[in-house]
Amino acid sequence: MGDKKRLTAGASKSPHSRRVGASTLEFAIVAPIIFLVVLALFQFASLMMSQNVLTNAAREGGRVASLPGTTSANTVILAVQDYLQRGGVNPSSVTVNVTPASLSDVGSGDELHVSVSAPISGLAWIWALAPPGGNLSAEVTYTRE
């Protein structure tokens, strides 16, 4: 009679109940990996958006610098910082370089260079996934009108 109880106790577990446990274990193993992939996709998208904002800010600075009435690099830097602010990028962490520094000596047809650079760590939404020590940058060359 003791053997009969042991058989009935083992027979009460259906294959379905054992499969639920296996599914839970598989989910526990796979879920963190999927979660990290989704976070990495968000991080990549945010960095691509920031790169786009930096590029357009450099273009805006180049457009302002190419206008005949612009005589100071500070005017160009303020235009770039304003665009960055409207684009959701903190302008205090961004470096803007205008070449030549004095735009009053630039004649019509001369080249002007505007470069914008920012550390990735300041642009990343998820700081733990940001590559260490990297920069995003954009550079444009315009001719004076």
Secondary structure by P-SEA (a helix, b strand, c coil): caaaaaaaaaacccaaaaaaaaaaaaaaaaaaaaaaaaaaaaaaaaaaaaaaaaaaaaaaaaaaaaccccccaaaaaaaaaaaaaaaccccccbbbbbcccccccccccbbbbbbbbbbcccccccccccccccccbbbbbbbcc
